[in-house]
């Protein structure tokens, strides 16, 4: 991670990842989304100092409803966000495509497998998320393990 990166987190929950990322930023910014008002309030309390300096920006919205300038972000990530594999995520991936700069990176991270059943589920999640990202135009790589990560890159020329 570059300390000047502009980062988007989808589904920030209580703001744990925001804290970890914000500590590494120097001139960069993390914008975090969550559709839950309670989650945004908790993330704001946890990250009050970073919010006051502008390093952290919080938005109470779902991803499909998020609006920003095109190519506003260098990287985006989501941890255990189901929208990318439980239903059609075309609208959400369009928002991410437009939000990421060409060459921008998207990481979809899911908890790792602990049983045969969970490994099967992990494969389904990876396969479904991969198909969705490829359909949206991303170049995709999957890292299996604990956790599993589906990484999409917005091609530089598209």
Protein Blocks (a to p, Z undefined) as FASTA:
>chain_A
ZZkbccddehklnolmmmmmmmmpghiacddddfbfklmmmmmmmmmmmmmnomaccddd
dfklpccdehkbfbdcdehiaklmmpccklmmmmmmmmpcghiacdddddddfbfklmmm
mmmmmmmmmmmmmmnopacdddedjdddddddddfbZZ
